[in-house]
Amino acid sequence: MLSTFKNGKVVRGLAGIPTEGPVLLVGYHMLMGLELYPLVKNFVIEKNILLRGLAHPMLFARLNEDQVDLSAFDTFRLMGAVPVTASNFYKLLSSGSHVLLYPGGMREALHKRGEEYQLIWPERSEFVRMAARFGAKIIPFGVVGEDDICELVADFEDQMKIPYLKERVEKGRTQLIRVRTDMEGEVANEVGYLPILVPKFPGRFYYLFGKPIDTAGLKQELKNRDKAREMYLHVKSEVEHCISYLKEKREKDPYRSLAARTLYQTTHGWTSEVPTFDI
């Protein structure tokens, strides 16, 4: 994990993340949210901060017996997640929390083949005004590594071509709790299904938290729709920059493979921190 100070200096670890909230971390959702557990764990270990994620309500719902019950994953609750609603967003920021938000939501986390590392965000600037209302610091971040741990072999479109799988997907769609019914575009195409994945010999996850964007004092300015959209697009471009930076830099990481990291820890101790590319 890499983070960035206000002066633009990139460092290893989370030293660039403000300790005092409210802080809003806005980033890219990898396939199936694979990045979540290491992300939340490292914030607790290194910063003693519990991230409060705004999660899809489906993760808290009880489904019929013949459907996959995602609410069985109570780990998300223990990790501080709450259903994504305007009231929960308000409460978390007003209490000075470190809030984790994925504008791409379910559509991004359940993306199709060939869409990895593409931001599938709404056109509207959903979070900017709320962040400015409480003077929150916005931290754009990117993460890469899903293509180093698994391969998506059957996405939604593939499964709809197979009768048995199509039936299960359609049953799931009837019970899906939709949170973006008032939106247009690709992000509104929420489909609750389980992608079919083939595991790979594990590579490595890389995270980059960008330069903090301070919204203190911008409450009135960001009431202007154009100004709010300008800020929204700036945050989005910073997330894209973080992803591009990591994709390029990981090619120079001598410890990208599991074998290389295992060999390093064999000789340096199992608790030793494995190096990465030069910053």
DODONU-496164 format. One record per residue (C-alpha): y, x, z; residue number from 1; residue in three letters. Coordinates in steps of 0.05 Angstrom, whole numbers, padded with zeros to 5 digits. Example, Ala and Ser with C-alpha at 12.3 -4.5 7.8 and 13.67 -1.06 7.14 Angstrom:
2
ATOM, north, east, up, nr, rest
ATOM, -00090, 00246, 00156, 1, ALA
ATOM, -00021, 00273, 00143, 2, SER
END
This chain:
279
ATOM, north, east, up, nr, rest
ATOM, 00000, 00000, 00000, 1, MET
ATOM, 00069, 00024, -00020, 2, LEU
ATOM, 00136, -00004, 00002, 3, SER
ATOM, 00209, 00008, -00016, 4, THR
ATOM, 00269, 00021, 00028, 5, PHE
ATOM, 00338, -00010, 00015, 6, LYS
ATOM, 00359, 00056, -00018, 7, ASN
ATOM, 00303, 00049, -00069, 8, GLY
ATOM, 00258, 00103, -00040, 9, LYS
ATOM, 00184, 00086, -00048, 10, VAL
ATOM, 00138, 00107, 00010, 11, VAL
ATOM, 00065, 00101, 00026, 12, ARG
ATOM, 00052, 00047, 00078, 13, GLY
ATOM, 00095, -00012, 00101, 14, LEU
ATOM, 00154, 00025, 00131, 15, ALA
ATOM, 00200, -00007, 00079, 16, GLY
ATOM, 00184, -00078, 00104, 17, ILE
ATOM, 00238, -00105, 00151, 18, PRO
ATOM, 00211, -00117, 00221, 19, THR
ATOM, 00260, -00172, 00238, 20, GLU
ATOM, 00253, -00239, 00202, 21, GLY
ATOM, 00261, -00283, 00168, 22, PRO
ATOM, 00228, -00246, 00111, 23, VAL
ATOM, 00200, -00279, 00048, 24, LEU
ATOM, 00147, -00240, 00010, 25, LEU
ATOM, 00142, -00266, -00061, 26, VAL
ATOM, 00087, -00240, -00107, 27, GLY
ATOM, 00031, -00244, -00156, 28, TYR
ATOM, -00033, -00281, -00139, 29, HIS
ATOM, -00096, -00244, -00162, 30, MET
ATOM, -00158, -00281, -00184, 31, LEU
ATOM, -00185, -00324, -00126, 32, MET
ATOM, -00133, -00293, -00080, 33, GLY
ATOM, -00174, -00229, -00074, 34, LEU
ATOM, -00114, -00192, -00048, 35, GLU
ATOM, -00102, -00236, 00013, 36, LEU
ATOM, -00149, -00207, 00066, 37, TYR
ATOM, -00128, -00133, 00059, 38, PRO
ATOM, -00056, -00155, 00055, 39, LEU
ATOM, -00055, -00196, 00119, 40, VAL
ATOM, -00099, -00146, 00156, 41, LYS
ATOM, -00055, -00086, 00141, 42, ASN
ATOM, 00008, -00122, 00162, 43, PHE
ATOM, -00024, -00137, 00229, 44, VAL
ATOM, -00050, -00066, 00238, 45, ILE
ATOM, 00010, -00027, 00214, 46, GLU
ATOM, 00069, -00073, 00231, 47, LYS
ATOM, 00040, -00120, 00283, 48, ASN
ATOM, 00064, -00177, 00239, 49, ILE
ATOM, 00024, -00240, 00224, 50, LEU
ATOM, 00042, -00264, 00154, 51, LEU
ATOM, 00050, -00339, 00149, 52, ARG
ATOM, 00022, -00358, 00082, 53, GLY
ATOM, 00041, -00423, 00046, 54, LEU
ATOM, -00027, -00445, 00019, 55, ALA
ATOM, -00051, -00500, -00026, 56, HIS
ATOM, -00068, -00564, 00014, 57, PRO
ATOM, -00138, -00563, -00017, 58, MET
ATOM, -00155, -00505, 00029, 59, LEU
ATOM, -00146, -00553, 00088, 60, PHE
ATOM, -00180, -00614, 00059, 61, ALA
ATOM, -00249, -00643, 00072, 62, ARG
ATOM, -00284, -00661, 00007, 63, LEU
ATOM, -00345, -00703, -00008, 64, ASN
ATOM, -00414, -00675, 00008, 65, GLU
ATOM, -00429, -00658, -00065, 66, ASP
ATOM, -00365, -00618, -00073, 67, GLN
ATOM, -00348, -00548, -00052, 68, VAL
ATOM, -00312, -00554, 00015, 69, ASP
ATOM, -00259, -00500, 00014, 70, LEU
ATOM, -00236, -00519, 00083, 71, SER
ATOM, -00298, -00483, 00109, 72, ALA
ATOM, -00258, -00420, 00099, 73, PHE
ATOM, -00223, -00426, 00167, 74, ASP
ATOM, -00205, -00353, 00160, 75, THR
ATOM, -00142, -00376, 00123, 76, PHE
ATOM, -00120, -00415, 00184, 77, ARG
ATOM, -00133, -00356, 00230, 78, LEU
ATOM, -00094, -00313, 00181, 79, MET
ATOM, -00032, -00357, 00194, 80, GLY
ATOM, -00034, -00400, 00132, 81, ALA
ATOM, -00005, -00471, 00131, 82, VAL
ATOM, -00003, -00523, 00075, 83, PRO
ATOM, 00053, -00511, 00026, 84, VAL
ATOM, 00106, -00564, 00039, 85, THR
ATOM, 00182, -00561, 00042, 86, ALA
ATOM, 00180, -00578, 00116, 87, SER
ATOM, 00131, -00522, 00133, 88, ASN
ATOM, 00173, -00473, 00091, 89, PHE
ATOM, 00235, -00495, 00129, 90, TYR
ATOM, 00202, -00488, 00197, 91, LYS
ATOM, 00174, -00419, 00183, 92, LEU
ATOM, 00240, -00390, 00158, 93, LEU
ATOM, 00280, -00423, 00214, 94, SER
ATOM, 00233, -00390, 00265, 95, SER
ATOM, 00245, -00321, 00235, 96, GLY
ATOM, 00174, -00313, 00207, 97, SER
ATOM, 00148, -00266, 00153, 98, HIS
ATOM, 00129, -00317, 00101, 99, VAL
ATOM, 00081, -00305, 00043, 100, LEU
ATOM, 00094, -00345, -00020, 101, LEU
ATOM, 00060, -00346, -00088, 102, TYR
ATOM, 00103, -00385, -00138, 103, PRO
ATOM, 00044, -00384, -00188, 104, GLY
ATOM, 00001, -00420, -00137, 105, GLY
ATOM, -00068, -00446, -00156, 106, MET
ATOM, -00056, -00439, -00231, 107, ARG
ATOM, -00043, -00365, -00223, 108, GLU
ATOM, -00101, -00353, -00175, 109, ALA
ATOM, -00149, -00390, -00221, 110, LEU
ATOM, -00123, -00360, -00285, 111, HIS
ATOM, -00161, -00357, -00350, 112, LYS
ATOM, -00192, -00296, -00384, 113, ARG
ATOM, -00138, -00252, -00413, 114, GLY
ATOM, -00085, -00277, -00364, 115, GLU
ATOM, -00094, -00224, -00311, 116, GLU
ATOM, -00028, -00196, -00286, 117, TYR
ATOM, 00013, -00250, -00321, 118, GLN
ATOM, 00061, -00289, -00277, 119, LEU
ATOM, 00052, -00364, -00286, 120, ILE
ATOM, 00114, -00387, -00248, 121, TRP
ATOM, 00154, -00452, -00251, 122, PRO
ATOM, 00218, -00456, -00290, 123, GLU
ATOM, 00257, -00480, -00230, 124, ARG
ATOM, 00280, -00432, -00176, 125, SER
ATOM, 00240, -00463, -00120, 126, GLU
ATOM, 00250, -00416, -00062, 127, PHE
ATOM, 00317, -00382, -00072, 128, VAL
ATOM, 00363, -00433, -00039, 129, ARG
ATOM, 00317, -00442, 00020, 130, MET
ATOM, 00315, -00367, 00032, 131, ALA
ATOM, 00391, -00363, 00028, 132, ALA
ATOM, 00398, -00420, 00076, 133, ARG
ATOM, 00369, -00376, 00131, 134, PHE
ATOM, 00394, -00309, 00104, 135, GLY
ATOM, 00322, -00286, 00092, 136, ALA
ATOM, 00306, -00220, 00060, 137, LYS
ATOM, 00264, -00230, -00003, 138, ILE
ATOM, 00210, -00177, -00016, 139, ILE
ATOM, 00182, -00180, -00087, 140, PRO
ATOM, 00113, -00149, -00092, 141, PHE
ATOM, 00058, -00136, -00142, 142, GLY
ATOM, -00016, -00122, -00133, 143, VAL
ATOM, -00068, -00097, -00182, 144, VAL
ATOM, -00143, -00085, -00178, 145, GLY
ATOM, -00179, -00150, -00194, 146, GLU
ATOM, -00204, -00120, -00259, 147, ASP
ATOM, -00233, -00062, -00220, 148, ASP
ATOM, -00275, -00106, -00175, 149, ILE
ATOM, -00301, -00162, -00219, 150, CYS
ATOM, -00301, -00191, -00289, 151, GLU
ATOM, -00285, -00264, -00304, 152, LEU
ATOM, -00341, -00287, -00350, 153, VAL
ATOM, -00331, -00363, -00348, 154, ALA
ATOM, -00263, -00394, -00336, 155, ASP
ATOM, -00244, -00467, -00336, 156, PHE
ATOM, -00246, -00474, -00411, 157, GLU
ATOM, -00314, -00440, -00416, 158, ASP
ATOM, -00344, -00485, -00362, 159, GLN
ATOM, -00318, -00548, -00396, 160, MET
ATOM, -00363, -00530, -00456, 161, LYS
ATOM, -00426, -00530, -00412, 162, ILE
ATOM, -00450, -00601, -00394, 163, PRO
ATOM, -00473, -00587, -00323, 164, TYR
ATOM, -00413, -00545, -00305, 165, LEU
ATOM, -00366, -00593, -00340, 166, LYS
ATOM, -00391, -00650, -00296, 167, GLU
ATOM, -00378, -00610, -00232, 168, ARG
ATOM, -00309, -00589, -00255, 169, VAL
ATOM, -00289, -00660, -00272, 170, GLU
ATOM, -00313, -00685, -00204, 171, LYS
ATOM, -00271, -00632, -00171, 172, GLY
ATOM, -00210, -00653, -00212, 173, ARG
ATOM, -00215, -00724, -00185, 174, THR
ATOM, -00208, -00699, -00114, 175, GLN
ATOM, -00156, -00645, -00127, 176, LEU
ATOM, -00093, -00651, -00085, 177, ILE
ATOM, -00036, -00638, -00132, 178, ARG
ATOM, 00028, -00606, -00105, 179, VAL
ATOM, 00067, -00600, -00170, 180, ARG
ATOM, 00065, -00669, -00199, 181, THR
ATOM, 00139, -00667, -00215, 182, ASP
ATOM, 00136, -00604, -00257, 183, MET
ATOM, 00123, -00588, -00329, 184, GLU
ATOM, 00094, -00526, -00362, 185, GLY
ATOM, 00032, -00485, -00350, 186, GLU
ATOM, 00041, -00478, -00275, 187, VAL
ATOM, 00031, -00553, -00267, 188, ALA
ATOM, -00039, -00550, -00298, 189, ASN
ATOM, -00074, -00544, -00231, 190, GLU
ATOM, -00150, -00544, -00238, 191, VAL
ATOM, -00194, -00536, -00177, 192, GLY
ATOM, -00257, -00500, -00200, 193, TYR
ATOM, -00296, -00438, -00182, 194, LEU
ATOM, -00293, -00383, -00235, 195, PRO
ATOM, -00358, -00349, -00252, 196, ILE
ATOM, -00351, -00275, -00237, 197, LEU
ATOM, -00393, -00213, -00248, 198, VAL
ATOM, -00381, -00159, -00196, 199, PRO
ATOM, -00364, -00088, -00217, 200, LYS
ATOM, -00374, -00022, -00182, 201, PHE
ATOM, -00312, -00029, -00138, 202, PRO
ATOM, -00247, 00006, -00156, 203, GLY
ATOM, -00185, 00000, -00113, 204, ARG
ATOM, -00130, -00049, -00096, 205, PHE
ATOM, -00058, -00025, -00102, 206, TYR
ATOM, 00002, -00060, -00072, 207, TYR
ATOM, 00076, -00045, -00083, 208, LEU
ATOM, 00129, -00081, -00043, 209, PHE
ATOM, 00196, -00076, -00078, 210, GLY
ATOM, 00266, -00065, -00052, 211, LYS
ATOM, 00288, -00119, -00003, 212, PRO
ATOM, 00336, -00170, -00031, 213, ILE
ATOM, 00384, -00193, 00024, 214, ASP
ATOM, 00407, -00266, 00017, 215, THR
ATOM, 00452, -00264, 00079, 216, ALA
ATOM, 00520, -00293, 00062, 217, GLY
ATOM, 00496, -00321, -00005, 218, LEU
ATOM, 00483, -00393, 00019, 219, LYS
ATOM, 00545, -00422, -00014, 220, GLN
ATOM, 00540, -00379, -00077, 221, GLU
ATOM, 00468, -00398, -00090, 222, LEU
ATOM, 00484, -00472, -00086, 223, LYS
ATOM, 00506, -00460, -00158, 224, ASN
ATOM, 00446, -00475, -00201, 225, ARG
ATOM, 00460, -00418, -00250, 226, ASP
ATOM, 00468, -00367, -00194, 227, LYS
ATOM, 00404, -00390, -00161, 228, ALA
ATOM, 00367, -00384, -00227, 229, ARG
ATOM, 00395, -00315, -00238, 230, GLU
ATOM, 00369, -00293, -00170, 231, MET
ATOM, 00301, -00326, -00185, 232, TYR
ATOM, 00294, -00289, -00250, 233, LEU
ATOM, 00314, -00224, -00216, 234, HIS
ATOM, 00258, -00233, -00164, 235, VAL
ATOM, 00208, -00249, -00219, 236, LYS
ATOM, 00227, -00187, -00259, 237, SER
ATOM, 00219, -00144, -00197, 238, GLU
ATOM, 00149, -00171, -00187, 239, VAL
ATOM, 00132, -00155, -00259, 240, GLU
ATOM, 00161, -00085, -00250, 241, HIS
ATOM, 00117, -00074, -00189, 242, CYS
ATOM, 00055, -00095, -00228, 243, ILE
ATOM, 00073, -00050, -00287, 244, SER
ATOM, 00086, 00009, -00241, 245, TYR
ATOM, 00019, 00002, -00207, 246, LEU
ATOM, -00020, -00007, -00271, 247, LYS
ATOM, 00010, 00058, -00298, 248, GLU
ATOM, 00004, 00098, -00234, 249, LYS
ATOM, -00068, 00079, -00217, 250, ARG
ATOM, -00091, 00115, -00281, 251, GLU
ATOM, -00071, 00180, -00245, 252, LYS
ATOM, -00107, 00164, -00180, 253, ASP
ATOM, -00165, 00213, -00172, 254, PRO
ATOM, -00194, 00168, -00117, 255, TYR
ATOM, -00193, 00103, -00156, 256, ARG
ATOM, -00269, 00097, -00157, 257, SER
ATOM, -00311, 00080, -00096, 258, LEU
ATOM, -00353, 00143, -00107, 259, ALA
ATOM, -00292, 00189, -00103, 260, ALA
ATOM, -00266, 00155, -00040, 261, ARG
ATOM, -00335, 00157, -00007, 262, THR
ATOM, -00341, 00231, -00022, 263, LEU
ATOM, -00272, 00245, 00007, 264, TYR
ATOM, -00287, 00208, 00072, 265, GLN
ATOM, -00355, 00242, 00077, 266, THR
ATOM, -00320, 00309, 00080, 267, THR
ATOM, -00256, 00288, 00117, 268, HIS
ATOM, -00283, 00236, 00165, 269, GLY
ATOM, -00296, 00162, 00155, 270, TRP
ATOM, -00231, 00142, 00189, 271, THR
ATOM, -00188, 00188, 00146, 272, SER
ATOM, -00138, 00157, 00099, 273, GLU
ATOM, -00157, 00169, 00026, 274, VAL
ATOM, -00100, 00198, -00016, 275, PRO
ATOM, -00076, 00165, -00080, 276, THR
ATOM, -00030, 00182, -00139, 277, PHE
ATOM, 00036, 00219, -00128, 278, ASP
ATOM, 00095, 00174, -00115, 279, ILE
END
